[in-house]
Amino acid sequence: MSEGTVPGAISKLGQTLIGALPPSFIILLILNIAFIGFVMWFLEGQLRARDVMAEQLFNRCMEIALPAANTP
């Protein structure tokens, strides 16, 4: 990739930044990214379960509040 292009300049900048960081900082950065990914995955599951429970509760309340709609 030519260094005169924008992607080439971005690539060179990235390589320079990574090369200037100490290995312990890179490991810390990777651990932080993994931790944030795990937290987001965990919260996604919690929110999905909460939505399912709230939907079931809402549907049951509607069945009780509107009994005429459920009778033939």
CHARMM-style PDB file with segment names, atoms N, HN, CA, C and O in Angstrom:
ATOM      1  N   MET     1       0.854  -1.173   0.000  1.00  0.00      PROA
ATOM      2  CA  MET     1       0.000   0.000   0.000  1.00  0.00      PROA
ATOM      3  C   MET     1       0.900   1.236   0.000  1.00  0.00      PROA
ATOM      4  O   MET     1       1.858   1.316   0.769  1.00  0.00      PROA
ATOM      5  N   SER     2       0.595   2.160  -0.835  1.00  0.00      PROA
ATOM      6  HN  SER     2      -0.184   2.096  -1.459  1.00  0.00      PROA
ATOM      7  CA  SER     2       1.422   3.353  -0.961  1.00  0.00      PROA
ATOM      8  C   SER     2       1.232   4.263   0.246  1.00  0.00      PROA
ATOM      9  O   SER     2       0.123   4.411   0.759  1.00  0.00      PROA
ATOM     10  N   GLU     3       2.325   4.870   0.689  1.00  0.00      PROA
ATOM     11  HN  GLU     3       3.226   4.750   0.272  1.00  0.00      PROA
ATOM     12  CA  GLU     3       2.230   5.763   1.840  1.00  0.00      PROA
ATOM     13  C   GLU     3       1.620   7.104   1.473  1.00  0.00      PROA
ATOM     14  O   GLU     3       1.285   7.894   2.357  1.00  0.00      PROA
ATOM     15  N   GLY     4       1.470   7.373   0.177  1.00  0.00      PROA
ATOM     16  HN  GLY     4       1.742   6.732  -0.541  1.00  0.00      PROA
ATOM     17  CA  GLY     4       0.881   8.635  -0.251  1.00  0.00      PROA
ATOM     18  C   GLY     4      -0.634   8.636  -0.182  1.00  0.00      PROA
ATOM     19  O   GLY     4      -1.260   9.686  -0.330  1.00  0.00      PROA
ATOM     20  N   THR     5      -1.233   7.477   0.040  1.00  0.00      PROA
ATOM     21  HN  THR     5      -0.725   6.624   0.160  1.00  0.00      PROA
ATOM     22  CA  THR     5      -2.685   7.397   0.116  1.00  0.00      PROA
ATOM     23  C   THR     5      -3.139   7.496   1.558  1.00  0.00      PROA
ATOM     24  O   THR     5      -2.355   7.318   2.490  1.00  0.00      PROA
ATOM     25  N   VAL     6      -4.409   7.782   1.721  1.00  0.00      PROA
ATOM     26  HN  VAL     6      -5.046   7.927   0.964  1.00  0.00      PROA
ATOM     27  CA  VAL     6      -4.967   7.896   3.079  1.00  0.00      PROA
ATOM     28  C   VAL     6      -4.892   6.564   3.819  1.00  0.00      PROA
ATOM     29  O   VAL     6      -4.441   6.542   4.964  1.00  0.00      PROA
ATOM     30  N   PRO     7      -5.323   5.433   3.206  1.00  0.00      PROA
ATOM     31  CA  PRO     7      -5.188   4.160   3.944  1.00  0.00      PROA
ATOM     32  C   PRO     7      -3.737   3.833   4.284  1.00  0.00      PROA
ATOM     33  O   PRO     7      -3.465   3.268   5.343  1.00  0.00      PROA
ATOM     34  N   GLY     8      -2.802   4.182   3.397  1.00  0.00      PROA
ATOM     35  HN  GLY     8      -3.024   4.641   2.537  1.00  0.00      PROA
ATOM     36  CA  GLY     8      -1.392   3.933   3.685  1.00  0.00      PROA
ATOM     37  C   GLY     8      -0.905   4.750   4.867  1.00  0.00      PROA
ATOM     38  O   GLY     8      -0.146   4.256   5.702  1.00  0.00      PROA
ATOM     39  N   ALA     9      -1.347   6.016   4.937  1.00  0.00      PROA
ATOM     40  HN  ALA     9      -1.964   6.417   4.259  1.00  0.00      PROA
ATOM     41  CA  ALA     9      -0.950   6.873   6.055  1.00  0.00      PROA
ATOM     42  C   ALA     9      -1.549   6.378   7.364  1.00  0.00      PROA
ATOM     43  O   ALA     9      -0.893   6.397   8.405  1.00  0.00      PROA
ATOM     44  N   ILE    10      -2.799   5.934   7.300  1.00  0.00      PROA
ATOM     45  HN  ILE    10      -3.332   5.918   6.454  1.00  0.00      PROA
ATOM     46  CA  ILE    10      -3.446   5.412   8.513  1.00  0.00      PROA
ATOM     47  C   ILE    10      -2.746   4.140   8.970  1.00  0.00      PROA
ATOM     48  O   ILE    10      -2.544   3.936  10.167  1.00  0.00      PROA
ATOM     49  N   SER    11      -2.375   3.285   8.023  1.00  0.00      PROA
ATOM     50  HN  SER    11      -2.539   3.451   7.050  1.00  0.00      PROA
ATOM     51  CA  SER    11      -1.664   2.055   8.361  1.00  0.00      PROA
ATOM     52  C   SER    11      -0.321   2.359   9.003  1.00  0.00      PROA
ATOM     53  O   SER    11       0.052   1.738   9.998  1.00  0.00      PROA
ATOM     54  N   LYS    12       0.406   3.314   8.436  1.00  0.00      PROA
ATOM     55  HN  LYS    12       0.103   3.819   7.627  1.00  0.00      PROA
ATOM     56  CA  LYS    12       1.714   3.672   9.001  1.00  0.00      PROA
ATOM     57  C   LYS    12       1.555   4.272  10.398  1.00  0.00      PROA
ATOM     58  O   LYS    12       2.347   3.975  11.292  1.00  0.00      PROA
ATOM     59  N   LEU    13       0.540   5.111  10.592  1.00  0.00      PROA
ATOM     60  HN  LEU    13      -0.103   5.352   9.866  1.00  0.00      PROA
ATOM     61  CA  LEU    13       0.284   5.693  11.905  1.00  0.00      PROA
ATOM     62  C   LEU    13      -0.039   4.606  12.925  1.00  0.00      PROA
ATOM     63  O   LEU    13       0.462   4.640  14.049  1.00  0.00      PROA
ATOM     64  N   GLY    14      -0.879   3.635  12.533  1.00  0.00      PROA
ATOM     65  HN  GLY    14      -1.286   3.608  11.620  1.00  0.00      PROA
ATOM     66  CA  GLY    14      -1.224   2.532  13.427  1.00  0.00      PROA
ATOM     67  C   GLY    14      -0.013   1.710  13.815  1.00  0.00      PROA
ATOM     68  O   GLY    14       0.154   1.352  14.981  1.00  0.00      PROA
ATOM     69  N   GLN    15       0.836   1.410  12.837  1.00  0.00      PROA
ATOM     70  HN  GLN    15       0.700   1.701  11.890  1.00  0.00      PROA
ATOM     71  CA  GLN    15       2.045   0.646  13.124  1.00  0.00      PROA
ATOM     72  C   GLN    15       2.976   1.421  14.059  1.00  0.00      PROA
ATOM     73  O   GLN    15       3.597   0.838  14.948  1.00  0.00      PROA
ATOM     74  N   THR    16       3.069   2.727  13.855  1.00  0.00      PROA
ATOM     75  HN  THR    16       2.564   3.200  13.132  1.00  0.00      PROA
ATOM     76  CA  THR    16       3.923   3.553  14.710  1.00  0.00      PROA
ATOM     77  C   THR    16       3.395   3.587  16.139  1.00  0.00      PROA
ATOM     78  O   THR    16       4.163   3.478  17.095  1.00  0.00      PROA
ATOM     79  N   LEU    17       2.073   3.738  16.280  1.00  0.00      PROA
ATOM     80  HN  LEU    17       1.449   3.826  15.504  1.00  0.00      PROA
ATOM     81  CA  LEU    17       1.493   3.779  17.625  1.00  0.00      PROA
ATOM     82  C   LEU    17       1.658   2.457  18.350  1.00  0.00      PROA
ATOM     83  O   LEU    17       2.024   2.431  19.525  1.00  0.00      PROA
ATOM     84  N   ILE    18       1.390   1.355  17.655  1.00  0.00      PROA
ATOM     85  HN  ILE    18       1.093   1.376  16.701  1.00  0.00      PROA
ATOM     86  CA  ILE    18       1.526   0.040  18.283  1.00  0.00      PROA
ATOM     87  C   ILE    18       2.986  -0.224  18.649  1.00  0.00      PROA
ATOM     88  O   ILE    18       3.276  -0.794  19.701  1.00  0.00      PROA
ATOM     89  N   GLY    19       3.905   0.195  17.772  1.00  0.00      PROA
ATOM     90  HN  GLY    19       3.670   0.658  16.918  1.00  0.00      PROA
ATOM     91  CA  GLY    19       5.324  -0.011  18.041  1.00  0.00      PROA
ATOM     92  C   GLY    19       5.827   0.805  19.224  1.00  0.00      PROA
ATOM     93  O   GLY    19       6.790   0.413  19.883  1.00  0.00      PROA
ATOM     94  N   ALA    20       5.178   1.947  19.499  1.00  0.00      PROA
ATOM     95  HN  ALA    20       4.396   2.265  18.963  1.00  0.00      PROA
ATOM     96  CA  ALA    20       5.632   2.811  20.589  1.00  0.00      PROA
ATOM     97  C   ALA    20       5.087   2.379  21.946  1.00  0.00      PROA
ATOM     98  O   ALA    20       5.603   2.803  22.980  1.00  0.00      PROA
ATOM     99  N   LEU    21       4.064   1.553  21.956  1.00  0.00      PROA
ATOM    100  HN  LEU    21       3.644   1.209  21.116  1.00  0.00      PROA
ATOM    101  CA  LEU    21       3.464   1.139  23.231  1.00  0.00      PROA
ATOM    102  C   LEU    21       4.264   0.004  23.865  1.00  0.00      PROA
ATOM    103  O   LEU    21       4.744  -0.887  23.165  1.00  0.00      PROA
ATOM    104  N   PRO    22       4.405   0.037  25.171  1.00  0.00      PROA
ATOM    105  CA  PRO    22       5.069  -1.084  25.849  1.00  0.00      PROA
ATOM    106  C   PRO    22       4.160  -2.319  25.831  1.00  0.00      PROA
ATOM    107  O   PRO    22       2.936  -2.183  25.815  1.00  0.00      PROA
ATOM    108  N   PRO    23       4.747  -3.517  25.834  1.00  0.00      PROA
ATOM    109  CA  PRO    23       3.944  -4.754  25.774  1.00  0.00      PROA
ATOM    110  C   PRO    23       2.912  -4.862  26.896  1.00  0.00      PROA
ATOM    111  O   PRO    23       1.810  -5.363  26.671  1.00  0.00      PROA
ATOM    112  N   SER    24       3.248  -4.405  28.086  1.00  0.00      PROA
ATOM    113  HN  SER    24       4.143  -3.998  28.268  1.00  0.00      PROA
ATOM    114  CA  SER    24       2.285  -4.511  29.192  1.00  0.00      PROA
ATOM    115  C   SER    24       1.050  -3.652  28.925  1.00  0.00      PROA
ATOM    116  O   SER    24      -0.058  -4.024  29.310  1.00  0.00      PROA
ATOM    117  N   PHE    25       1.235  -2.516  28.273  1.00  0.00      PROA
ATOM    118  HN  PHE    25       2.135  -2.214  27.961  1.00  0.00      PROA
ATOM    119  CA  PHE    25       0.084  -1.662  27.964  1.00  0.00      PROA
ATOM    120  C   PHE    25      -0.794  -2.319  26.911  1.00  0.00      PROA
ATOM    121  O   PHE    25      -2.020  -2.231  26.977  1.00  0.00      PROA
ATOM    122  N   ILE    26      -0.171  -2.978  25.940  1.00  0.00      PROA
ATOM    123  HN  ILE    26       0.825  -3.049  25.886  1.00  0.00      PROA
ATOM    124  CA  ILE    26      -0.950  -3.672  24.902  1.00  0.00      PROA
ATOM    125  C   ILE    26      -1.756  -4.805  25.531  1.00  0.00      PROA
ATOM    126  O   ILE    26      -2.919  -5.001  25.179  1.00  0.00      PROA
ATOM    127  N   ILE    27      -1.160  -5.550  26.451  1.00  0.00      PROA
ATOM    128  HN  ILE    27      -0.215  -5.391  26.738  1.00  0.00      PROA
ATOM    129  CA  ILE    27      -1.883  -6.627  27.134  1.00  0.00      PROA
ATOM    130  C   ILE    27      -3.040  -6.052  27.950  1.00  0.00      PROA
ATOM    131  O   ILE    27      -4.137  -6.610  27.953  1.00  0.00      PROA
ATOM    132  N   LEU    28      -2.798  -4.947  28.636  1.00  0.00      PROA
ATOM    133  HN  LEU    28      -1.906  -4.494  28.633  1.00  0.00      PROA
ATOM    134  CA  LEU    28      -3.853  -4.300  29.406  1.00  0.00      PROA
ATOM    135  C   LEU    28      -4.987  -3.844  28.496  1.00  0.00      PROA
ATOM    136  O   LEU    28      -6.159  -3.975  28.848  1.00  0.00      PROA
ATOM    137  N   LEU    29      -4.647  -3.314  27.339  1.00  0.00      PROA
ATOM    138  HN  LEU    29      -3.695  -3.207  27.053  1.00  0.00      PROA
ATOM    139  CA  LEU    29      -5.649  -2.876  26.373  1.00  0.00      PROA
ATOM    140  C   LEU    29      -6.491  -4.059  25.887  1.00  0.00      PROA
ATOM    141  O   LEU    29      -7.713  -3.955  25.782  1.00  0.00      PROA
ATOM    142  N   ILE    30      -5.839  -5.170  25.594  1.00  0.00      PROA
ATOM    143  HN  ILE    30      -4.847  -5.254  25.679  1.00  0.00      PROA
ATOM    144  CA  ILE    30      -6.563  -6.367  25.144  1.00  0.00      PROA
ATOM    145  C   ILE    30      -7.470  -6.900  26.248  1.00  0.00      PROA
ATOM    146  O   ILE    30      -8.602  -7.298  25.976  1.00  0.00      PROA
ATOM    147  N   LEU    31      -6.986  -6.912  27.492  1.00  0.00      PROA
ATOM    148  HN  LEU    31      -6.066  -6.588  27.713  1.00  0.00      PROA
ATOM    149  CA  LEU    31      -7.822  -7.372  28.611  1.00  0.00      PROA
ATOM    150  C   LEU    31      -9.029  -6.462  28.813  1.00  0.00      PROA
ATOM    151  O   LEU    31     -10.128  -6.944  29.089  1.00  0.00      PROA
ATOM    152  N   ASN    32      -8.836  -5.163  28.680  1.00  0.00      PROA
ATOM    153  HN  ASN    32      -7.943  -4.772  28.457  1.00  0.00      PROA
ATOM    154  CA  ASN    32      -9.962  -4.230  28.829  1.00  0.00      PROA
ATOM    155  C   ASN    32     -10.996  -4.435  27.734  1.00  0.00      PROA
ATOM    156  O   ASN    32     -12.197  -4.411  28.003  1.00  0.00      PROA
ATOM    157  N   ILE    33     -10.542  -4.636  26.507  1.00  0.00      PROA
ATOM    158  HN  ILE    33      -9.566  -4.655  26.289  1.00  0.00      PROA
ATOM    159  CA  ILE    33     -11.476  -4.873  25.406  1.00  0.00      PROA
ATOM    160  C   ILE    33     -12.246  -6.168  25.649  1.00  0.00      PROA
ATOM    161  O   ILE    33     -13.455  -6.215  25.421  1.00  0.00      PROA
ATOM    162  N   ALA    34     -11.568  -7.214  26.107  1.00  0.00      PROA
ATOM    163  HN  ALA    34     -10.586  -7.176  26.293  1.00  0.00      PROA
ATOM    164  CA  ALA    34     -12.240  -8.484  26.395  1.00  0.00      PROA
ATOM    165  C   ALA    34     -13.248  -8.319  27.536  1.00  0.00      PROA
ATOM    166  O   ALA    34     -14.351  -8.861  27.472  1.00  0.00      PROA
ATOM    167  N   PHE    35     -12.875  -7.578  28.569  1.00  0.00      PROA
ATOM    168  HN  PHE    35     -11.979  -7.138  28.621  1.00  0.00      PROA
ATOM    169  CA  PHE    35     -13.785  -7.368  29.700  1.00  0.00      PROA
ATOM    170  C   PHE    35     -15.026  -6.599  29.263  1.00  0.00      PROA
ATOM    171  O   PHE    35     -16.142  -6.966  29.629  1.00  0.00      PROA
ATOM    172  N   ILE    36     -14.844  -5.546  28.492  1.00  0.00      PROA
ATOM    173  HN  ILE    36     -13.937  -5.248  28.195  1.00  0.00      PROA
ATOM    174  CA  ILE    36     -15.987  -4.760  28.024  1.00  0.00      PROA
ATOM    175  C   ILE    36     -16.879  -5.611  27.120  1.00  0.00      PROA
ATOM    176  O   ILE    36     -18.105  -5.514  27.188  1.00  0.00      PROA
ATOM    177  N   GLY    37     -16.271  -6.442  26.275  1.00  0.00      PROA
ATOM    178  HN  GLY    37     -15.275  -6.521  26.220  1.00  0.00      PROA
ATOM    179  CA  GLY    37     -17.057  -7.344  25.432  1.00  0.00      PROA
ATOM    180  C   GLY    37     -17.875  -8.321  26.263  1.00  0.00      PROA
ATOM    181  O   GLY    37     -19.041  -8.568  25.956  1.00  0.00      PROA
ATOM    182  N   PHE    38     -17.273  -8.884  27.318  1.00  0.00      PROA
ATOM    183  HN  PHE    38     -16.326  -8.684  27.568  1.00  0.00      PROA
ATOM    184  CA  PHE    38     -18.003  -9.813  28.188  1.00  0.00      PROA
ATOM    185  C   PHE    38     -19.151  -9.109  28.900  1.00  0.00      PROA
ATOM    186  O   PHE    38     -20.247  -9.662  28.997  1.00  0.00      PROA
ATOM    187  N   VAL    39     -18.918  -7.904  29.395  1.00  0.00      PROA
ATOM    188  HN  VAL    39     -18.028  -7.455  29.315  1.00  0.00      PROA
ATOM    189  CA  VAL    39     -19.972  -7.156  30.093  1.00  0.00      PROA
ATOM    190  C   VAL    39     -21.124  -6.852  29.139  1.00  0.00      PROA
ATOM    191  O   VAL    39     -22.289  -6.982  29.515  1.00  0.00      PROA
ATOM    192  N   MET    40     -20.811  -6.451  27.923  1.00  0.00      PROA
ATOM    193  HN  MET    40     -19.865  -6.345  27.618  1.00  0.00      PROA
ATOM    194  CA  MET    40     -21.870  -6.161  26.953  1.00  0.00      PROA
ATOM    195  C   MET    40     -22.666  -7.420  26.610  1.00  0.00      PROA
ATOM    196  O   MET    40     -23.889  -7.364  26.475  1.00  0.00      PROA
ATOM    197  N   TRP    41     -21.970  -8.564  26.467  1.00  0.00      PROA
ATOM    198  HN  TRP    41     -20.977  -8.609  26.576  1.00  0.00      PROA
ATOM    199  CA  TRP    41     -22.650  -9.826  26.194  1.00  0.00      PROA
ATOM    200  C   TRP    41     -23.566 -10.198  27.365  1.00  0.00      PROA
ATOM    201  O   TRP    41     -24.707 -10.609  27.153  1.00  0.00      PROA
ATOM    202  N   PHE    42     -23.075 -10.056  28.584  1.00  0.00      PROA
ATOM    203  HN  PHE    42     -22.148  -9.722  28.757  1.00  0.00      PROA
ATOM    204  CA  PHE    42     -23.856 -10.385  29.774  1.00  0.00      PROA
ATOM    205  C   PHE    42     -25.089  -9.490  29.887  1.00  0.00      PROA
ATOM    206  O   PHE    42     -26.190  -9.974  30.147  1.00  0.00      PROA
ATOM    207  N   LEU    43     -24.901  -8.181  29.690  1.00  0.00      PROA
ATOM    208  HN  LEU    43     -24.007  -7.787  29.478  1.00  0.00      PROA
ATOM    209  CA  LEU    43     -26.032  -7.258  29.798  1.00  0.00      PROA
ATOM    210  C   LEU    43     -27.063  -7.499  28.703  1.00  0.00      PROA
ATOM    211  O   LEU    43     -28.260  -7.339  28.939  1.00  0.00      PROA
ATOM    212  N   GLU    44     -26.620  -7.881  27.515  1.00  0.00      PROA
ATOM    213  HN  GLU    44     -25.647  -8.011  27.323  1.00  0.00      PROA
ATOM    214  CA  GLU    44     -27.548  -8.191  26.429  1.00  0.00      PROA
ATOM    215  C   GLU    44     -28.464  -9.344  26.831  1.00  0.00      PROA
ATOM    216  O   GLU    44     -29.673  -9.292  26.604  1.00  0.00      PROA
ATOM    217  N   GLY    45     -27.885 -10.382  27.426  1.00  0.00      PROA
ATOM    218  HN  GLY    45     -26.903 -10.424  27.610  1.00  0.00      PROA
ATOM    219  CA  GLY    45     -28.693 -11.519  27.887  1.00  0.00      PROA
ATOM    220  C   GLY    45     -29.661 -11.123  28.986  1.00  0.00      PROA
ATOM    221  O   GLY    45     -30.808 -11.570  28.994  1.00  0.00      PROA
ATOM    222  N   GLN    46     -29.211 -10.288  29.912  1.00  0.00      PROA
ATOM    223  HN  GLN    46     -28.279  -9.925  29.905  1.00  0.00      PROA
ATOM    224  CA  GLN    46     -30.080  -9.838  30.988  1.00  0.00      PROA
ATOM    225  C   GLN    46     -31.242  -9.007  30.449  1.00  0.00      PROA
ATOM    226  O   GLN    46     -32.384  -9.185  30.872  1.00  0.00      PROA
ATOM    227  N   LEU    47     -30.956  -8.115  29.529  1.00  0.00      PROA
ATOM    228  HN  LEU    47     -30.028  -7.971  29.185  1.00  0.00      PROA
ATOM    229  CA  LEU    47     -32.015  -7.271  28.960  1.00  0.00      PROA
ATOM    230  C   LEU    47     -33.002  -8.093  28.143  1.00  0.00      PROA
ATOM    231  O   LEU    47     -34.203  -7.822  28.166  1.00  0.00      PROA
ATOM    232  N   ARG    48     -32.509  -9.091  27.425  1.00  0.00      PROA
ATOM    233  HN  ARG    48     -31.534  -9.311  27.406  1.00  0.00      PROA
ATOM    234  CA  ARG    48     -33.409  -9.951  26.655  1.00  0.00      PROA
ATOM    235  C   ARG    48     -34.346 -10.717  27.588  1.00  0.00      PROA
ATOM    236  O   ARG    48     -35.543 -10.814  27.318  1.00  0.00      PROA
ATOM    237  N   ALA    49     -33.807 -11.264  28.687  1.00  0.00      PROA
ATOM    238  HN  ALA    49     -32.835 -11.185  28.906  1.00  0.00      PROA
ATOM    239  CA  ALA    49     -34.638 -11.995  29.649  1.00  0.00      PROA
ATOM    240  C   ALA    49     -35.655 -11.063  30.301  1.00  0.00      PROA
ATOM    241  O   ALA    49     -36.797 -11.461  30.532  1.00  0.00      PROA
ATOM    242  N   ARG    50     -35.255  -9.828  30.601  1.00  0.00      PROA
ATOM    243  HN  ARG    50     -34.327  -9.505  30.414  1.00  0.00      PROA
ATOM    244  CA  ARG    50     -36.172  -8.855  31.202  1.00  0.00      PROA
ATOM    245  C   ARG    50     -37.298  -8.499  30.244  1.00  0.00      PROA
ATOM    246  O   ARG    50     -38.448  -8.350  30.656  1.00  0.00      PROA
ATOM    247  N   ASP    51     -36.963  -8.363  28.955  1.00  0.00      PROA
ATOM    248  HN  ASP    51     -36.029  -8.484  28.620  1.00  0.00      PROA
ATOM    249  CA  ASP    51     -37.990  -8.050  27.966  1.00  0.00      PROA
ATOM    250  C   ASP    51     -39.009  -9.172  27.836  1.00  0.00      PROA
ATOM    251  O   ASP    51     -40.209  -8.919  27.728  1.00  0.00      PROA
ATOM    252  N   VAL    52     -38.532 -10.406  27.846  1.00  0.00      PROA
ATOM    253  HN  VAL    52     -37.558 -10.612  27.934  1.00  0.00      PROA
ATOM    254  CA  VAL    52     -39.439 -11.553  27.747  1.00  0.00      PROA
ATOM    255  C   VAL    52     -40.366 -11.597  28.954  1.00  0.00      PROA
ATOM    256  O   VAL    52     -41.567 -11.821  28.803  1.00  0.00      PROA
ATOM    257  N   MET    53     -39.821 -11.386  30.149  1.00  0.00      PROA
ATOM    258  HN  MET    53     -38.845 -11.204  30.271  1.00  0.00      PROA
ATOM    259  CA  MET    53     -40.629 -11.423  31.363  1.00  0.00      PROA
ATOM    260  C   MET    53     -41.651 -10.274  31.374  1.00  0.00      PROA
ATOM    261  O   MET    53     -42.805 -10.473  31.755  1.00  0.00      PROA
ATOM    262  N   ALA    54     -41.229  -9.082  30.959  1.00  0.00      PROA
ATOM    263  HN  ALA    54     -40.292  -8.920  30.649  1.00  0.00      PROA
ATOM    264  CA  ALA    54     -42.157  -7.945  30.932  1.00  0.00      PROA
ATOM    265  C   ALA    54     -43.258  -8.171  29.901  1.00  0.00      PROA
ATOM    266  O   ALA    54     -44.408  -7.796  30.132  1.00  0.00      PROA
ATOM    267  N   GLU    55     -42.921  -8.778  28.771  1.00  0.00      PROA
ATOM    268  HN  GLU    55     -41.987  -9.083  28.583  1.00  0.00      PROA
ATOM    269  CA  GLU    55     -43.937  -9.050  27.748  1.00  0.00      PROA
ATOM    270  C   GLU    55     -44.959 -10.060  28.258  1.00  0.00      PROA
ATOM    271  O   GLU    55     -46.157  -9.895  28.030  1.00  0.00      PROA
ATOM    272  N   GLN    56     -44.503 -11.101  28.943  1.00  0.00      PROA
ATOM    273  HN  GLN    56     -43.529 -11.235  29.129  1.00  0.00      PROA
ATOM    274  CA  GLN    56     -45.428 -12.089  29.506  1.00  0.00      PROA
ATOM    275  C   GLN    56     -46.339 -11.451  30.552  1.00  0.00      PROA
ATOM    276  O   GLN    56     -47.538 -11.729  30.587  1.00  0.00      PROA
ATOM    277  N   LEU    57     -45.773 -10.598  31.402  1.00  0.00      PROA
ATOM    278  HN  LEU    57     -44.799 -10.372  31.373  1.00  0.00      PROA
ATOM    279  CA  LEU    57     -46.564  -9.915  32.422  1.00  0.00      PROA
ATOM    280  C   LEU    57     -47.596  -9.003  31.779  1.00  0.00      PROA
ATOM    281  O   LEU    57     -48.755  -8.981  32.194  1.00  0.00      PROA
ATOM    282  N   PHE    58     -47.177  -8.248  30.765  1.00  0.00      PROA
ATOM    283  HN  PHE    58     -46.235  -8.267  30.428  1.00  0.00      PROA
ATOM    284  CA  PHE    58     -48.102  -7.343  30.070  1.00  0.00      PROA
ATOM    285  C   PHE    58     -49.225  -8.128  29.397  1.00  0.00      PROA
ATOM    286  O   PHE    58     -50.390  -7.738  29.478  1.00  0.00      PROA
ATOM    287  N   ASN    59     -48.882  -9.229  28.735  1.00  0.00      PROA
ATOM    288  HN  ASN    59     -47.935  -9.546  28.669  1.00  0.00      PROA
ATOM    289  CA  ASN    59     -49.911 -10.031  28.073  1.00  0.00      PROA
ATOM    290  C   ASN    59     -50.898 -10.610  29.080  1.00  0.00      PROA
ATOM    291  O   ASN    59     -52.099 -10.648  28.809  1.00  0.00      PROA
ATOM    292  N   ARG    60     -50.418 -11.058  30.228  1.00  0.00      PROA
ATOM    293  HN  ARG    60     -49.443 -11.027  30.448  1.00  0.00      PROA
ATOM    294  CA  ARG    60     -51.320 -11.610  31.255  1.00  0.00      PROA
ATOM    295  C   ARG    60     -52.225 -10.523  31.818  1.00  0.00      PROA
ATOM    296  O   ARG    60     -53.410 -10.760  32.053  1.00  0.00      PROA
ATOM    297  N   CYS    61     -51.669  -9.324  32.037  1.00  0.00      PROA
ATOM    298  HN  CYS    61     -50.706  -9.132  31.846  1.00  0.00      PROA
ATOM    299  CA  CYS    61     -52.490  -8.215  32.529  1.00  0.00      PROA
ATOM    300  C   CYS    61     -53.573  -7.847  31.520  1.00  0.00      PROA
ATOM    301  O   CYS    61     -54.700  -7.529  31.897  1.00  0.00      PROA
ATOM    302  N   MET    62     -53.226  -7.892  30.247  1.00  0.00      PROA
ATOM    303  HN  MET    62     -52.309  -8.150  29.941  1.00  0.00      PROA
ATOM    304  CA  MET    62     -54.216  -7.577  29.218  1.00  0.00      PROA
ATOM    305  C   MET    62     -55.305  -8.644  29.162  1.00  0.00      PROA
ATOM    306  O   MET    62     -56.468  -8.323  28.921  1.00  0.00      PROA
ATOM    307  N   GLU    63     -54.944  -9.906  29.383  1.00  0.00      PROA
ATOM    308  HN  GLU    63     -53.999 -10.167  29.579  1.00  0.00      PROA
ATOM    309  CA  GLU    63     -55.951 -10.978  29.422  1.00  0.00      PROA
ATOM    310  C   GLU    63     -56.914 -10.762  30.583  1.00  0.00      PROA
ATOM    311  O   GLU    63     -58.112 -11.006  30.436  1.00  0.00      PROA
ATOM    312  N   ILE    64     -56.425 -10.314  31.720  1.00  0.00      PROA
ATOM    313  HN  ILE    64     -55.452 -10.116  31.840  1.00  0.00      PROA
ATOM    314  CA  ILE    64     -57.275 -10.087  32.886  1.00  0.00      PROA
ATOM    315  C   ILE    64     -58.102  -8.826  32.698  1.00  0.00      PROA
ATOM    316  O   ILE    64     -59.277  -8.804  33.062  1.00  0.00      PROA
ATOM    317  N   ALA    65     -57.503  -7.764  32.130  1.00  0.00      PROA
ATOM    318  HN  ALA    65     -56.548  -7.782  31.835  1.00  0.00      PROA
ATOM    319  CA  ALA    65     -58.206  -6.488  31.999  1.00  0.00      PROA
ATOM    320  C   ALA    65     -59.251  -6.516  30.900  1.00  0.00      PROA
ATOM    321  O   ALA    65     -60.238  -5.785  30.978  1.00  0.00      PROA
ATOM    322  N   LEU    66     -59.064  -7.330  29.890  1.00  0.00      PROA
ATOM    323  HN  LEU    66     -58.262  -7.924  29.826  1.00  0.00      PROA
ATOM    324  CA  LEU    66     -59.992  -7.372  28.765  1.00  0.00      PROA
ATOM    325  C   LEU    66     -60.555  -8.775  28.583  1.00  0.00      PROA
ATOM    326  O   LEU    66     -60.269  -9.431  27.582  1.00  0.00      PROA
ATOM    327  N   PRO    67     -61.362  -9.247  29.552  1.00  0.00      PROA
ATOM    328  CA  PRO    67     -61.862 -10.630  29.432  1.00  0.00      PROA
ATOM    329  C   PRO    67     -62.870 -10.781  28.286  1.00  0.00      PROA
ATOM    330  O   PRO    67     -63.033 -11.883  27.763  1.00  0.00      PROA
ATOM    331  N   ALA    68     -63.546  -9.704  27.887  1.00  0.00      PROA
ATOM    332  HN  ALA    68     -63.413  -8.809  28.312  1.00  0.00      PROA
ATOM    333  CA  ALA    68     -64.556  -9.818  26.825  1.00  0.00      PROA
ATOM    334  C   ALA    68     -63.908 -10.160  25.498  1.00  0.00      PROA
ATOM    335  O   ALA    68     -64.539 -10.813  24.667  1.00  0.00      PROA
ATOM    336  N   ALA    69     -62.693  -9.751  25.273  1.00  0.00      PROA
ATOM    337  HN  ALA    69     -62.180  -9.221  25.948  1.00  0.00      PROA
ATOM    338  CA  ALA    69     -62.015 -10.035  24.023  1.00  0.00      PROA
ATOM    339  C   ALA    69     -61.635 -11.516  23.927  1.00  0.00      PROA
ATOM    340  O   ALA    69     -61.412 -12.033  22.832  1.00  0.00      PROA
ATOM    341  N   ASN    70     -61.561 -12.194  25.078  1.00  0.00      PROA
ATOM    342  HN  ASN    70     -61.742 -11.773  25.968  1.00  0.00      PROA
ATOM    343  CA  ASN    70     -61.137 -13.592  25.088  1.00  0.00      PROA
ATOM    344  C   ASN    70     -62.303 -14.568  25.053  1.00  0.00      PROA
ATOM    345  O   ASN    70     -62.089 -15.767  24.878  1.00  0.00      PROA
ATOM    346  N   THR    71     -63.522 -14.090  25.215  1.00  0.00      PROA
ATOM    347  HN  THR    71     -63.696 -13.115  25.358  1.00  0.00      PROA
ATOM    348  CA  THR    71     -64.674 -14.983  25.196  1.00  0.00      PROA
ATOM    349  C   THR    71     -65.316 -14.969  23.827  1.00  0.00      PROA
ATOM    350  O   THR    71     -65.383 -13.922  23.183  1.00  0.00      PROA
ATOM    351  N   PRO    72     -65.790 -16.120  23.372  1.00  0.00      PROA
ATOM    352  CA  PRO    72     -66.429 -16.178  22.032  1.00  0.00      PROA
ATOM    353  C   PRO    72     -67.814 -15.578  22.017  1.00  0.00      PROA
ATOM    354  OT1 PRO    72     -68.466 -15.556  20.973  1.00  0.00      PROA
TER     355      PRO     72
END
